[in-house]
Amino acid sequence: MKNINVRQRTYYSNRDIKKSDYRYVDIFEYSQVEDDPIRISKTRNGKEKLTIPAKKVMNDKKSRLYFDLLLKGNFGEGDYFLSLTYSDKYLPASEEEAEAQMKKYIKDLRKEAKKRGIKTLKYVYITEVGKVRGRIHHHMVLQNCLPRDVVEGLWSKQIRPFHPEREMIGWCNAKKIQVTGPDFMIRISKYLSKDPAGKKRWKQSTGLVLPTTTKADKICSAKQFEQMSLFGNNFELEKFVKKHHRGFVIMEATKELNEFTGKWYVRLQLMKKALWKKTMAICEAREKVKLEQAQEKFVPYVPEYKINGVQGVLW
């Protein structure tokens, strides 16, 4: 047991580790066949680099983890979550046509942003084929730098050249992201990366804060790892985080089986304590107002979130 190497692989939502508010930590017994959740490459100076999964297919763990960290590192409360659909008249015949339409839409958004002195537009969007009717539609997370009516109104097509009249090509609903729990962004991440009927890919703007990763060997003893992985000892998990990730709190701790090695590994989802306190304060203040309003109207009060889990509506 003394010769077993316990490795820690940490994934950060920001390449500047000190500015990273979110972390994923995998703890496992290291062997020659290592199940890295995301492909790792080396730069010229020997540093490790976290690269975008080549296919960007949303039905595997590699893409899901990278996509989750990408959203958390770039978007938050007040940004827009968009659902974009097509009317029968403008329904694209293929995903290629839909992608071409999204490029036009993003071009119009950038043009409006430029008029307001905004140089960069941050976004991530997904093209999806519906399970039931097979209709192509999009979901987008967009930086809040434009008025909501402008964002929705640009999902349209110019009727005649050099004329301002435009016709909506479908339905566009932009909603502001609200804090509904400590880790509110994971609700959006899980919704966007749910199992699709076919392929489901994401596209992202340039200039986004990209995730990164580090590794550390002999991070703990084999006995401590056994207690964390086999018995789910919360005391040992908290002790581990306090030592190696000071200033962070555990949002979720799971035990998973490595399909390649057949061994258990522990995955921790961490959130910076200062951000956790801030989101909790927002939620508690909002709940207090709702409780007061309910008491005034004699309406039964139902809480919308839980402290130890993400609960409530998406917005």
TITOR-415340 format. One record per residue: residue number from 1; residue in one letter; x, y, z of N, C-alpha, C, O in turn. Coordinates in steps of 0.2 Angstrom, whole numbers. Atoms other than C-alpha are relative to their C-alpha. Last residue first. Layout:
{NUM,'A',{X,Y,Z},{X,Y,Z},{X,Y,Z},{X,Y,Z}}
...
This chain:
{315,'W',{-1,-7,0},{-171,161,-69},{-2,3,7},{-1,9,8}}
{314,'L',{-6,-1,4},{-169,142,-69},{2,7,1},{8,9,1}}
{313,'V',{0,-1,7},{-182,139,-56},{7,2,-3},{11,4,1}}
{312,'G',{4,-6,2},{-179,132,-39},{0,0,-7},{3,-4,-11}}
{311,'Q',{7,1,1},{-166,120,-31},{-4,7,-2},{-1,12,-1}}
{310,'V',{3,-5,5},{-148,118,-31},{-7,-2,-1},{-9,-7,-3}}
{309,'G',{2,3,7},{-142,108,-16},{-3,6,-4},{-5,11,-1}}
{308,'N',{-5,5,2},{-136,110,2},{-1,-3,-7},{0,-9,-8}}
{307,'I',{-7,-2,-1},{-144,126,6},{5,-5,-2},{10,-3,-5}}
{306,'K',{-3,3,-6},{-160,123,-2},{7,1,1},{11,3,-4}}
{305,'Y',{-6,3,1},{-170,134,-14},{2,-4,7},{-1,-3,12}}
{304,'E',{-2,2,7},{-187,140,-18},{7,-3,0},{9,-5,-6}}
{303,'P',{-7,-2,2},{-195,141,-1},{2,-3,-6},{-1,-8,-9}}
{302,'V',{-4,6,2},{-214,139,0},{7,2,-2},{7,6,-7}}
{301,'Y',{-7,-1,2},{-224,152,10},{3,-7,-2},{3,-11,2}}
{300,'P',{-5,5,-2},{-243,150,11},{7,1,-3},{8,2,-9}}
{299,'V',{-1,6,5},{-252,166,6},{5,-5,3},{10,-2,6}}
{298,'F',{2,7,-4},{-259,177,20},{1,-5,-5},{-4,-10,-6}}
{297,'K',{5,2,4},{-256,193,8},{-3,-7,3},{-8,-9,0}}
{296,'E',{4,-6,1},{-245,202,20},{-7,-2,-3},{-12,0,-2}}
{295,'Q',{3,-1,-6},{-237,186,26},{-5,6,0},{-11,5,3}}
{294,'A',{5,5,-1},{-233,181,8},{-4,1,7},{-10,0,7}}
{293,'Q',{5,-1,4},{-225,198,5},{-6,-5,1},{-12,-4,1}}
{292,'E',{3,-6,-2},{-214,196,20},{-6,2,-4},{-12,3,-2}}
{291,'L',{3,2,-6},{-209,179,15},{-4,5,3},{-10,4,5}}
{290,'K',{5,4,2},{-205,184,-2},{-4,-2,6},{-11,-2,6}}
{289,'V',{5,-4,3},{-194,198,4},{-6,-4,-2},{-12,-1,0}}
{288,'K',{3,-4,-5},{-185,186,16},{-6,5,-3},{-11,6,0}}
{287,'E',{5,4,-4},{-183,174,2},{-3,4,5},{-9,3,7}}
{286,'R',{5,1,5},{-174,187,-9},{-6,-4,4},{-12,-2,3}}
{285,'A',{4,-6,1},{-163,192,5},{-6,0,-4},{-11,2,-2}}
{284,'E',{4,-1,-6},{-159,174,9},{-3,6,0},{-9,7,3}}
{283,'C',{6,5,-1},{-155,170,-9},{-4,2,6},{-10,2,6}}
{282,'I',{5,-3,5},{-143,186,-11},{-7,-5,0},{-12,-2,0}}
{281,'A',{3,-7,-2},{-134,182,5},{-6,2,-5},{-11,5,-2}}
{280,'M',{5,2,-5},{-132,163,-1},{-3,7,3},{-9,7,5}}
{279,'T',{7,2,3},{-125,170,-17},{-5,-2,5},{-11,-1,4}}
{278,'K',{3,-6,4},{-112,181,-8},{-7,-3,-3},{-12,1,-2}}
{277,'K',{3,-4,-5},{-107,167,5},{-4,6,-4},{-10,8,-1}}
{276,'W',{6,4,-3},{-104,155,-9},{-4,4,5},{-10,4,5}}
{275,'L',{6,0,5},{-94,168,-19},{-6,-4,3},{-11,-2,2}}
{274,'A',{3,-7,0},{-83,171,-3},{-6,1,-5},{-11,4,-4}}
{273,'K',{4,-1,-6},{-81,152,0},{-3,7,-1},{-9,8,1}}
{272,'K',{-3,-5,-4},{-75,149,-18},{-4,2,6},{-10,4,4}}
{271,'M',{2,-7,1},{-84,134,-25},{4,5,5},{4,3,11}}
{270,'L',{-2,-5,-5},{-78,116,-26},{-2,7,-2},{-3,8,-8}}
{269,'Q',{2,-7,3},{-85,101,-35},{0,5,5},{-3,5,10}}
{268,'L',{3,-5,-4},{-76,85,-29},{-1,6,-4},{3,8,-8}}
{267,'R',{0,-6,3},{-73,69,-38},{-4,5,4},{-9,4,7}}
{266,'V',{4,-5,-3},{-67,54,-30},{0,6,-4},{5,8,-6}}
{265,'Y',{-3,-7,-1},{-60,39,-39},{-5,5,3},{-11,4,2}}
{264,'W',{4,-5,-2},{-64,20,-39},{4,7,0},{10,7,2}}
{263,'K',{-1,-2,-6},{-55,7,-49},{-4,7,2},{-6,10,-3}}
{262,'G',{4,4,-4},{-59,-3,-64},{0,2,7},{-1,-1,12}}
{261,'T',{-4,4,-5},{-45,4,-73},{-4,-4,4},{-1,-9,8}}
{260,'F',{-6,3,3},{-53,9,-90},{4,-4,6},{6,-10,4}}
{259,'E',{2,5,5},{-71,12,-84},{6,-4,-3},{5,-9,-5}}
{258,'N',{-4,-1,7},{-65,22,-69},{-2,-6,-4},{0,-12,-2}}
{257,'L',{-4,6,2},{-79,20,-56},{3,2,-6},{0,3,-11}}
{256,'E',{1,3,7},{-86,36,-48},{5,-6,-1},{10,-6,1}}
{255,'K',{-5,5,1},{-88,43,-30},{-2,-4,-7},{-7,-6,-7}}
{254,'T',{2,6,3},{-96,60,-29},{5,-6,0},{11,-4,-1}}
{253,'A',{-5,5,0},{-94,75,-18},{-3,-6,-3},{-8,-9,0}}
{252,'E',{2,7,1},{-104,91,-21},{6,-5,0},{11,-3,-3}}
{251,'M',{7,0,3},{-103,109,-17},{-3,-7,-1},{-9,-8,0}}
{250,'I',{2,6,4},{-88,107,-6},{-7,1,-2},{-12,1,3}}
{249,'V',{5,4,-3},{-82,124,0},{-2,-5,-4},{-2,-4,-11}}
{248,'F',{5,2,4},{-66,134,-5},{-5,-5,4},{-3,-7,10}}
{247,'G',{4,-6,3},{-54,146,4},{-6,-3,-4},{-10,1,-7}}
{246,'R',{3,-5,-5},{-41,133,7},{-4,5,-3},{-2,8,-9}}
{245,'H',{4,-5,4},{-40,120,-7},{-3,5,5},{-9,6,6}}
{244,'H',{-2,-1,7},{-26,108,-2},{-4,5,-4},{-1,7,-9}}
{243,'K',{-7,0,1},{-27,107,17},{2,2,-7},{7,6,-7}}
{242,'K',{-3,-6,-4},{-45,113,20},{7,0,-1},{10,5,0}}
{241,'V',{2,-7,3},{-51,102,5},{3,6,4},{6,10,1}}
{240,'F',{-4,0,6},{-42,86,12},{-1,7,-3},{4,10,-5}}
{239,'K',{-7,-1,-2},{-50,89,30},{5,1,-6},{10,5,-6}}
{238,'E',{0,-7,-2},{-67,92,22},{7,1,3},{10,7,1}}
{237,'L',{0,-4,6},{-65,75,13},{1,8,2},{4,11,-2}}
{236,'E',{-6,0,4},{-59,66,28},{0,5,-6},{5,7,-8}}
{235,'F',{-5,-3,-4},{-73,72,39},{6,0,-4},{10,5,-4}}
{234,'N',{0,-8,1},{-85,68,25},{5,3,4},{7,9,2}}
{233,'N',{-1,-3,-7},{-80,49,25},{0,8,-1},{5,11,-4}}
{232,'G',{3,-7,0},{-87,42,9},{0,4,6},{-4,7,8}}
{231,'F',{5,-1,-5},{-83,24,14},{-3,7,0},{-8,8,4}}
{230,'L',{4,5,-2},{-74,18,-1},{-6,1,5},{-11,-2,5}}
{229,'S',{3,4,6},{-67,33,-9},{-5,-5,2},{-10,-6,-1}}
{228,'M',{4,-5,4},{-63,45,6},{-4,-4,-6},{-10,-2,-7}}
{227,'Q',{6,-2,-4},{-58,31,18},{-4,5,-4},{-10,5,-3}}
{226,'E',{4,5,0},{-47,23,4},{-7,2,5},{-12,0,3}}
{225,'F',{3,1,6},{-39,39,0},{-6,-5,0},{-11,-4,-2}}
{224,'Q',{5,-5,0},{-35,42,18},{-4,0,-6},{-10,1,-6}}
{223,'K',{5,1,-5},{-27,25,19},{-5,5,0},{-11,4,0}}
{222,'A',{4,5,3},{-17,27,3},{-6,-1,5},{-12,-3,3}}
{221,'S',{-1,7,-1},{-10,43,10},{-5,-5,-3},{-10,-3,-4}}
{220,'C',{3,2,-7},{-13,60,2},{3,-8,1},{5,-11,-4}}
{219,'I',{4,-6,-3},{-7,71,-13},{-3,-2,7},{-4,2,12}}
{218,'K',{-1,1,-7},{7,59,-18},{-4,5,4},{-1,8,9}}
{217,'D',{-1,7,-2},{6,67,-35},{1,-1,7},{3,4,11}}
{216,'A',{-4,0,-6},{-1,84,-40},{0,-8,2},{-5,-11,3}}
{215,'K',{-1,6,-4},{-9,89,-56},{5,0,5},{9,4,5}}
{214,'T',{-6,2,-3},{-15,105,-64},{0,-7,3},{-6,-10,4}}
{213,'T',{0,6,-4},{-29,110,-76},{7,0,3},{12,2,0}}
{212,'T',{-7,3,0},{-35,125,-86},{0,-6,5},{-5,-7,9}}
{211,'P',{-2,4,-5},{-52,133,-91},{7,-3,0},{10,-2,-6}}
{210,'L',{0,7,2},{-53,147,-104},{2,-4,7},{6,-1,11}}
{209,'V',{-4,3,-5},{-59,165,-101},{0,-8,0},{-5,-11,1}}
{208,'L',{3,3,-6},{-68,170,-117},{6,-2,5},{12,-4,3}}
{207,'G',{-1,-4,-6},{-59,181,-129},{-3,-2,6},{-4,1,11}}
{206,'T',{-7,-1,-2},{-66,173,-145},{0,4,7},{-5,8,8}}
{205,'S',{-4,-6,2},{-84,168,-145},{7,0,2},{9,-4,6}}
{204,'Q',{-1,-5,-5},{-91,150,-142},{4,6,-4},{7,5,-9}}
{203,'K',{-5,-4,3},{-99,136,-152},{1,6,5},{-4,8,8}}
{202,'W',{0,-7,-2},{-107,121,-145},{5,4,-4},{10,2,-6}}
{201,'R',{-6,-3,-1},{-112,105,-152},{0,7,2},{-6,10,1}}
{200,'K',{2,-6,-4},{-127,93,-150},{7,3,1},{11,1,5}}
{199,'K',{-6,-4,-2},{-127,78,-161},{-2,7,3},{-7,10,0}}
{198,'G',{-6,1,5},{-143,68,-162},{6,4,3},{7,4,9}}
{197,'A',{2,5,5},{-158,66,-150},{5,-2,-5},{6,-8,-7}}
{196,'P',{4,-2,5},{-149,76,-136},{-3,-6,-5},{0,-12,-4}}
{195,'D',{0,5,6},{-144,70,-119},{-4,2,-6},{-10,3,-5}}
{194,'K',{4,6,0},{-143,85,-108},{0,-4,-6},{2,-1,-11}}
{193,'S',{-4,6,2},{-128,97,-110},{-4,-6,1},{-1,-12,2}}
{192,'L',{-3,0,7},{-138,113,-111},{3,-6,-2},{4,-8,-8}}
{191,'Y',{5,-1,5},{-149,109,-96},{3,0,-7},{0,-3,-11}}
{190,'K',{3,7,0},{-134,103,-85},{-6,0,-6},{-7,-5,-9}}
{189,'S',{-4,5,3},{-125,119,-89},{-3,-7,-1},{-2,-10,-6}}
{188,'I',{0,-2,7},{-140,130,-85},{5,-5,-4},{3,-7,-9}}
{187,'R',{7,2,2},{-143,121,-68},{0,2,-8},{-3,-2,-12}}
{186,'I',{0,7,2},{-124,122,-65},{-7,-2,-2},{-7,-7,-6}}
{185,'M',{-2,1,7},{-124,141,-65},{-1,-8,-3},{-1,-9,-9}}
{184,'F',{6,-1,4},{-134,142,-49},{2,-1,-7},{-3,-3,-11}}
{183,'D',{-4,1,7},{-120,135,-38},{-6,0,-5},{-8,-5,-8}}
{182,'P',{-7,-2,-1},{-126,143,-21},{4,-1,-7},{8,3,-9}}
{181,'G',{-4,5,-4},{-144,143,-26},{7,2,0},{9,6,-4}}
{180,'T',{5,4,-4},{-157,153,-36},{3,-5,5},{-1,-9,8}}
{179,'V',{-3,4,-5},{-146,167,-42},{-6,-4,3},{-10,-1,6}}
{178,'Q',{0,-2,-7},{-154,174,-58},{3,-5,5},{3,-11,3}}
{177,'I',{-2,5,-5},{-150,173,-76},{0,3,7},{2,8,8}}
{176,'K',{-6,-2,-4},{-159,186,-87},{1,-6,6},{-4,-9,9}}
{175,'K',{2,-1,-7},{-172,179,-99},{7,1,3},{12,-2,2}}
{174,'A',{-6,-2,-4},{-171,181,-118},{-2,1,7},{-6,5,9}}
{173,'N',{2,-1,-7},{-185,172,-128},{7,1,4},{10,-4,5}}
{172,'C',{-6,-1,-4},{-183,172,-147},{-2,2,7},{-6,7,8}}
{171,'W',{1,-2,-6},{-197,164,-158},{6,1,4},{10,-4,4}}
{170,'G',{2,5,-5},{-196,163,-176},{-1,3,6},{-3,9,7}}
{169,'I',{-1,7,3},{-189,171,-192},{-3,-5,5},{-2,-11,3}}
{168,'M',{-3,5,-5},{-196,188,-186},{0,-7,-3},{-5,-9,-7}}
{167,'E',{5,5,-1},{-199,200,-201},{4,-5,5},{9,-8,3}}
{166,'R',{-2,7,-1},{-189,216,-203},{-6,-4,2},{-11,-2,5}}
{165,'E',{5,4,-2},{-193,234,-209},{3,-7,0},{7,-10,-4}}
{164,'P',{0,2,-7},{-178,245,-209},{-5,-5,2},{-4,-9,7}}
{163,'H',{6,-2,-4},{-176,246,-228},{0,-3,7},{3,-8,8}}
{162,'F',{-1,-8,-1},{-159,246,-238},{-7,2,4},{-8,8,3}}
{161,'P',{-7,-3,-1},{-163,228,-245},{-1,8,1},{-5,11,-2}}
{160,'R',{-3,-2,6},{-181,222,-242},{7,4,1},{8,6,7}}
{159,'I',{5,2,6},{-189,211,-229},{3,2,-6},{3,-1,-11}}
{158,'Q',{2,-6,4},{-174,211,-217},{-4,-2,-6},{-2,-6,-10}}
{157,'K',{-3,0,7},{-174,195,-207},{-2,7,-3},{-8,8,-2}}
{156,'S',{5,-2,5},{-177,193,-188},{4,0,-7},{10,0,-7}}
{155,'W',{1,6,3},{-169,187,-172},{-5,0,-6},{-11,-2,-5}}
{154,'L',{-5,1,5},{-163,205,-170},{-1,-7,-3},{2,-9,-8}}
{153,'G',{2,-3,6},{-179,209,-160},{5,-2,-6},{3,-2,-12}}
{152,'E',{6,4,3},{-175,197,-146},{-2,3,-7},{-3,-1,-11}}
{151,'V',{-2,7,1},{-158,205,-142},{-5,-4,-3},{-3,-8,-8}}
{150,'V',{-5,0,5},{-164,223,-145},{2,-8,-2},{2,-10,-7}}
{149,'D',{4,-1,6},{-179,220,-134},{4,0,-6},{2,-2,-11}}
{148,'R',{3,7,1},{-167,213,-120},{-4,1,-6},{-4,-4,-10}}
{147,'P',{7,0,-3},{-156,229,-120},{-3,-7,-3},{-2,-9,-8}}
{146,'L',{5,-3,4},{-138,225,-125},{-7,-1,3},{-8,-5,7}}
{145,'C',{-3,-6,1},{-122,221,-114},{-5,4,-5},{-4,10,-7}}
{144,'N',{5,-5,0},{-128,206,-105},{3,7,-1},{5,10,3}}
{143,'Q',{-2,-5,-4},{-116,193,-111},{-6,5,0},{-8,7,-5}}
{142,'L',{-3,-6,3},{-125,179,-120},{1,5,6},{-3,6,11}}
{141,'V',{-2,-4,-6},{-129,161,-115},{4,6,-3},{9,5,-6}}
{140,'M',{-6,-4,0},{-137,153,-131},{0,4,7},{-5,6,10}}
{139,'H',{-1,-3,-6},{-149,139,-135},{6,4,1},{11,2,-1}}
{138,'H',{-7,-2,-3},{-153,135,-153},{-2,2,7},{-7,5,9}}
{137,'H',{0,-6,-4},{-167,126,-163},{7,1,4},{11,-3,3}}
{136,'I',{-6,-3,-2},{-169,113,-176},{-1,6,4},{-5,10,2}}
{135,'R',{-1,-7,2},{-185,104,-177},{6,3,3},{8,2,9}}
{134,'G',{-6,-1,4},{-185,85,-175},{1,7,-3},{5,8,-8}}
{133,'R',{1,-2,7},{-203,84,-169},{6,1,-5},{5,2,-11}}
{132,'V',{7,2,2},{-201,74,-153},{-1,2,-8},{-3,-3,-12}}
{131,'K',{1,7,-1},{-182,74,-149},{-7,-2,-4},{-8,-7,-7}}
{130,'G',{5,2,-5},{-178,92,-155},{-2,-8,0},{-2,-11,-6}}
{129,'V',{5,3,4},{-162,94,-165},{-5,-3,5},{-3,-7,9}}
{128,'E',{3,6,-3},{-150,106,-155},{-6,-2,-5},{-9,2,-8}}
{127,'T',{5,1,5},{-138,120,-160},{-3,-7,2},{1,-12,3}}
{126,'I',{1,7,1},{-129,126,-144},{-5,-1,-6},{-10,2,-5}}
{125,'Y',{7,3,3},{-123,143,-141},{1,-7,-2},{6,-9,-4}}
{124,'V',{-1,7,1},{-109,152,-130},{-7,-2,-3},{-12,-1,0}}
{123,'Y',{6,4,1},{-107,171,-130},{2,-8,-1},{8,-9,-2}}
{122,'K',{-1,7,-2},{-96,185,-126},{-6,-4,0},{-12,-2,2}}
{121,'L',{7,3,-1},{-97,201,-137},{2,-7,2},{4,-11,-2}}
{120,'T',{0,7,0},{-81,212,-138},{-7,-3,3},{-10,0,7}}
{119,'K',{-4,3,5},{-79,230,-143},{-1,-8,0},{0,-10,-6}}
{118,'I',{-2,6,-3},{-94,238,-134},{4,-4,-5},{2,-5,-11}}
{117,'G',{-7,0,-2},{-95,256,-139},{2,-6,3},{8,-6,7}}
{116,'R',{0,-3,-7},{-114,257,-140},{7,0,3},{8,0,9}}
{115,'K',{3,-7,-1},{-114,256,-159},{0,3,7},{1,9,8}}
{114,'K',{-6,-4,2},{-101,241,-158},{-3,8,0},{0,12,2}}
{113,'A',{-5,-2,-5},{-114,232,-148},{5,5,-2},{7,9,3}}
{112,'E',{3,-4,-5},{-127,234,-161},{4,1,6},{4,7,8}}
{111,'K',{1,-7,3},{-115,228,-175},{-4,4,5},{-2,10,6}}
{110,'R',{-6,-3,0},{-110,213,-164},{0,7,-2},{3,12,0}}
{109,'L',{-1,-2,-7},{-128,208,-162},{7,4,1},{7,9,5}}
{108,'D',{5,-6,-2},{-131,209,-180},{1,2,7},{1,8,8}}
{107,'K',{-3,-6,4},{-115,198,-184},{-5,6,2},{-2,12,3}}
{106,'I',{-5,-3,-4},{-122,186,-170},{4,6,-4},{6,10,0}}
{105,'Y',{3,-3,-6},{-138,184,-180},{5,3,5},{5,9,8}}
{104,'K',{3,-7,1},{-130,182,-196},{-2,3,6},{-2,9,7}}
{103,'K',{-6,-4,1},{-118,168,-189},{-3,7,-2},{0,12,0}}
{102,'M',{-3,-2,-7},{-134,160,-181},{6,5,-1},{7,10,2}}
{101,'Q',{4,-5,-3},{-142,159,-198},{2,3,6},{2,9,8}}
{100,'A',{-1,-6,4},{-127,151,-206},{-4,5,3},{-3,11,3}}
{99,'E',{-6,-3,-2},{-127,138,-192},{1,7,-3},{3,11,-1}}
{98,'A',{1,-3,-7},{-145,134,-195},{6,4,2},{5,9,5}}
{97,'E',{4,-6,1},{-142,132,-214},{-1,3,7},{-1,9,7}}
{96,'E',{-4,-4,3},{-128,119,-209},{-3,7,-1},{-1,12,0}}
{95,'E',{-4,-4,-5},{-139,111,-197},{4,5,-3},{6,10,0}}
{94,'S',{-5,4,-2},{-151,106,-212},{4,4,6},{2,10,7}}
{93,'A',{0,7,3},{-167,111,-220},{5,-4,3},{5,-10,4}}
{92,'P',{-5,3,4},{-169,127,-210},{0,-7,-1},{-3,-11,3}}
{91,'L',{-3,6,-3},{-186,132,-204},{6,-2,-4},{4,-4,-10}}
{90,'Y',{-8,-1,0},{-189,150,-211},{3,-6,3},{9,-6,5}}
{89,'K',{-2,-3,6},{-208,148,-216},{8,0,0},{11,0,-6}}
{88,'D',{0,5,6},{-212,135,-203},{3,3,-6},{6,0,-10}}
{87,'S',{7,1,3},{-206,147,-189},{0,-5,-6},{6,-6,-9}}
{86,'Y',{2,-3,7},{-189,145,-181},{-7,-2,-2},{-10,-6,1}}
{85,'T',{3,5,4},{-183,144,-163},{-2,3,-7},{-1,9,-8}}
{84,'L',{1,-3,7},{-171,153,-152},{-3,-6,-4},{0,-11,-5}}
{83,'S',{2,5,4},{-170,151,-133},{-2,2,-7},{-6,7,-7}}
{82,'L',{4,0,6},{-159,163,-125},{-2,-6,-2},{2,-11,-3}}
{81,'F',{1,7,2},{-151,164,-107},{-5,0,-6},{-11,2,-5}}
{80,'Y',{6,2,3},{-145,182,-104},{1,-8,-2},{6,-10,-3}}
{79,'D',{-2,2,7},{-132,188,-91},{-7,-3,-3},{-11,-5,0}}
{78,'G',{2,-6,4},{-139,196,-75},{2,-1,-8},{-1,3,-12}}
{77,'E',{7,-3,-1},{-131,183,-64},{0,6,-4},{4,10,-5}}
{76,'G',{2,0,-7},{-116,174,-71},{-7,4,0},{-10,4,-5}}
{75,'F',{7,-3,-1},{-106,171,-86},{-2,-1,7},{0,-5,11}}
{74,'N',{1,-5,5},{-87,168,-91},{-7,4,1},{-8,9,-1}}
{73,'G',{-6,-5,0},{-79,156,-79},{-2,6,-4},{2,11,-3}}
{72,'K',{-1,-2,-6},{-95,146,-75},{5,6,1},{5,11,4}}
{71,'L',{5,-4,-2},{-99,144,-93},{1,3,7},{0,9,7}}
{70,'L',{0,-5,5},{-82,137,-98},{-6,5,2},{-5,11,2}}
{69,'L',{-5,-5,-3},{-81,127,-82},{0,6,-5},{1,11,-2}}
{68,'D',{2,-3,-6},{-97,118,-87},{4,5,3},{2,10,5}}
{67,'F',{5,-5,1},{-92,116,-105},{-3,3,6},{-4,9,7}}
{66,'Y',{-3,-6,3},{-75,108,-100},{-6,5,-1},{-5,11,0}}
{65,'L',{-4,-4,-5},{-84,96,-89},{3,6,-2},{3,11,1}}
{64,'R',{5,-2,-5},{-98,91,-101},{4,4,5},{2,10,7}}
{63,'S',{3,-6,3},{-85,89,-116},{-5,4,6},{-5,10,7}}
{62,'K',{-5,-4,2},{-75,76,-107},{-3,7,-2},{-1,12,1}}
{61,'K',{-2,-4,-6},{-89,68,-99},{5,5,-1},{5,10,2}}
{60,'D',{-6,3,-4},{-97,63,-115},{2,4,6},{1,10,6}}
{59,'N',{3,6,-3},{-114,67,-124},{6,-4,4},{5,-10,5}}
{58,'M',{2,-1,-7},{-110,85,-128},{-3,-6,4},{-6,-6,9}}
{57,'V',{6,4,0},{-100,82,-144},{-2,0,8},{2,-1,12}}
{56,'K',{5,-4,-3},{-87,96,-145},{-6,-4,1},{-12,0,1}}
{55,'K',{6,1,3},{-77,85,-157},{-6,5,3},{-11,6,-1}}
{54,'A',{0,-1,7},{-60,90,-153},{-7,0,-3},{-8,5,-7}}
{53,'P',{1,6,3},{-62,93,-134},{-1,0,-8},{-5,5,-10}}
{52,'I',{7,2,1},{-55,110,-130},{-1,-7,-3},{3,-8,-8}}
{51,'T',{2,-2,6},{-38,110,-123},{-7,-2,-1},{-10,-6,2}}
{50,'L',{7,3,1},{-32,111,-106},{-3,2,-6},{-4,8,-7}}
{49,'K',{5,-4,3},{-13,115,-106},{-7,-4,-1},{-7,-9,-3}}
{48,'E',{6,4,2},{1,108,-96},{-5,5,-2},{-6,11,0}}
{47,'K',{6,-1,-4},{17,118,-95},{-6,-4,-3},{-6,-5,-9}}
{46,'G',{1,6,-4},{33,111,-104},{-6,1,5},{-8,-4,8}}
{45,'N',{-4,-1,-6},{39,128,-111},{-2,-6,5},{1,-5,11}}
{44,'R',{-7,0,1},{33,123,-128},{4,0,6},{10,-2,7}}
{43,'T',{-2,-6,4},{15,119,-122},{8,-1,-1},{11,-5,2}}
{42,'K',{-6,-3,-2},{10,101,-117},{2,6,-4},{1,6,-10}}
{41,'S',{-6,0,5},{-7,93,-120},{5,5,3},{4,8,8}}
{40,'I',{-5,-5,-2},{-21,87,-109},{6,0,-5},{8,-5,-7}}
{39,'R',{-6,1,3},{-37,79,-115},{5,5,2},{3,11,2}}
{38,'I',{-1,-5,5},{-51,81,-102},{7,-1,-3},{12,-2,0}}
{37,'P',{6,-2,3},{-58,68,-90},{1,5,-6},{-4,5,-10}}
{36,'D',{1,-7,0},{-41,60,-89},{-6,2,-2},{-8,1,-8}}
{35,'D',{6,-2,3},{-43,41,-86},{0,8,1},{-4,10,6}}
{34,'E',{3,-5,-3},{-25,36,-83},{-6,3,-3},{-6,4,-9}}
{33,'V',{6,-1,4},{-19,19,-89},{-4,5,4},{-8,3,8}}
{32,'Q',{-2,-2,7},{-1,19,-83},{-6,2,-4},{-6,6,-8}}
{31,'S',{-3,6,4},{-8,19,-65},{2,3,-7},{1,8,-8}}
{30,'Y',{-3,-1,6},{-12,33,-52},{3,-7,-3},{6,-10,1}}
{29,'E',{-6,3,0},{-24,30,-38},{3,0,-7},{-1,-2,-12}}
{28,'F',{0,7,2},{-37,43,-39},{6,-3,1},{12,0,1}}
{27,'I',{-5,4,-4},{-43,60,-33},{0,-7,-2},{-5,-10,-1}}
{26,'D',{0,7,1},{-52,71,-46},{6,-3,4},{11,-1,3}}
{25,'V',{-6,4,-2},{-55,89,-41},{-1,-7,-1},{-6,-10,2}}
{24,'Y',{2,7,0},{-67,101,-50},{7,-3,2},{12,-2,-1}}
{23,'R',{-5,6,1},{-64,119,-46},{-4,-6,0},{-8,-8,3}}
{22,'Y',{2,7,0},{-74,135,-47},{5,-5,-1},{10,-3,-5}}
{21,'D',{6,1,-6},{-71,153,-42},{-2,-7,0},{-5,-8,5}}
{20,'S',{5,5,1},{-54,154,-52},{-5,-1,6},{-3,-2,11}}
{19,'K',{6,-3,2},{-45,171,-50},{-6,-5,-1},{-12,-3,-2}}
{18,'K',{2,-4,-6},{-30,163,-41},{-7,3,-1},{-11,5,4}}
{17,'I',{3,4,-6},{-29,150,-54},{-3,4,6},{-8,2,9}}
{16,'D',{-3,-3,-5},{-27,162,-69},{-3,-3,7},{-8,-1,9}}
{15,'R',{-7,1,1},{-32,150,-82},{4,3,5},{10,1,7}}
{14,'N',{-4,-6,2},{-50,152,-75},{8,-2,-1},{10,-6,4}}
{13,'S',{4,-4,5},{-63,139,-72},{3,6,-3},{1,9,-8}}
{12,'Y',{2,-7,-2},{-51,127,-64},{-4,4,-6},{-3,2,-12}}
{11,'Y',{2,-4,6},{-48,108,-66},{-3,7,3},{-7,7,7}}
{10,'T',{4,-6,-1},{-38,99,-53},{-2,4,-6},{3,5,-10}}
{9,'R',{1,-4,6},{-31,82,-55},{-5,5,1},{-11,4,3}}
{8,'Q',{6,-5,1},{-25,74,-39},{0,4,-6},{6,7,-8}}
{7,'R',{-1,-6,4},{-14,58,-39},{-7,5,1},{-12,2,1}}
{6,'V',{7,-3,1},{-13,45,-26},{1,7,-3},{5,11,-1}}
{5,'N',{0,-8,1},{3,35,-29},{-7,2,0},{-11,0,-5}}
{4,'I',{5,-3,4},{3,17,-22},{0,8,0},{1,11,5}}
{3,'N',{-3,-2,6},{20,12,-15},{-5,2,-5},{-4,5,-10}}
{2,'K',{-5,-6,0},{15,12,3},{2,2,-7},{3,8,-7}}
{1,'M',{4,-6,0},{0,0,0},{4,6,0},{2,12,-2}}
